[in-house]
Amino acid sequence: MDPNFTKLSAWLIVIAGLSLIGWTVFSSYDFFMGKKDFPQVFKPAEQGEVKKVQQSQEIAVLPKDSTEAQIFLQNQAEKIAMENISNIFPEETIFQFINMASWTAFATFLIFAGGQISGLGIKLLISKA
């Protein structure tokens, strides 16, 4: 093979790997500085209207049997706890955090892949020097 072609292709491989790393870093900067929204991999389900209608129609009636009453009260306590937790941590915040974590994992993969690609180009350059 022509040594100039090998050297040129090795430099193109190095540049491709470094470009992948650079694009990932600049995209991450834009996402974390709020210039762009994170990619929406996970989205909350839209149940707002259905939830409001169900809450307004519920009437609490305590069953006469003590076992059923205990289960009923436990279910009510769980429901109240879930409502309070959703007030502290809104759905949007949780999904935004999950989307940030998924982007971080993907960016880590891209940076690793860019490093491997550049490493192949560098090995080609060294072997043909």
N, C-alpha and C positions, 0 to 999 in steps of 0.2 A: 504494500500500500504506500501511497505517496506520503512522505513525512510531513509535508505542509498541510495536507488534508487531515491527517491525524491530529496535528497540533491545533488546527482551526476547529475541528470537531471537539477536541478536549476543552478548548477555551469556551466554545458555545455551551458545553455541558456545565462548566463551572458557572458561567453567567446565568444559565437557566436555574441552577440551584440557588444561587445568591438572589436572583430575582424573586423566586418563590419565598425565600426567607424575608426579603424586604417587603413584598406585598403583604405578607402575613403580619409583620410588625406594624406597618402603617395602618392596615385595616383594624388591628387590635387597638391602636392608639385612637383612631376615630371612634370606635365603639365605646371605649372606656372613658373618653373625654366628652361623650354625649353628642358628638357631631352627627353620628348615625345611630340608628336603632340596631340592637343585636338581631341576628337572624332568628326568626320565630320558628324554632324547631318544635317547641311545645306551646300549646295555646289552651287557655281555660275554656271549658264548655260554657255555652251561653244558656243559663238556666235562671236568670234573674227574675223574669216575669212569672214563671211557674212557681218559684220559691215564695214570692210575695203572696200569690193567691192561696197557696197551701197554708201559709202561716196565718192568714186572716180567717180561715175556715176551721181551724183546729179548736176543739173544746176539750178541756181536760176533765175526764170523769174517772174517779178512782174506783177500781174494781173492788168487790166485796171480799173475795178470796185473798188471804194474806200473801200467798206465793205470787199470784198474779199482780197484786198491788206492789210487791217488792220489785218485780220485773218491770212494771210500768214506771215506777219511780226511778229505777236505774236507767231506763231508756230516756226519761225526761232529763235526768242529770247529764247523761251523755250528750243529748241534744243541746242543752244549755252550754256545756263545756265547749262543744264544737262551734257554737255561735260566737262565744267569747274569744276563742282562738282565732276564728276568721276575722273578728274585729281587730285583734292585735296584729295578725299577719294577713293582710288582704291577699286574695288570689293572685292579683296582678303582680305583687311583689314576689310571691313564691315562684311564679312562672318566669319572671324576669331573672331571678337568681338561677333557676335551672337552665335557662337559655344562656346566661353568662358562663355557667360551668361547662355547658356543652361546647360553646365557642372556644373556651380555654383549652379543652381537651383536643378539639380539632386543630387549633392553632399550634399546639404542642406537636401534634402529628405532622403538620405541614412543615414546621421548622426542622424537625428530625429528618423528614423526607428530603428537604432542601439541602441539609447538611450531607446526607448520603449521596445525593446527586452530585453535589460539588466535590465530594471526596472521590467519586469515580473519575471526574474530570481531572482532578489533581493527580491521581494515580496514573492516568493516561499521559499527562504532561511529564511526570517524573520518569516513566518507563521509556518515553521516546526522546528524552533530553540528550 
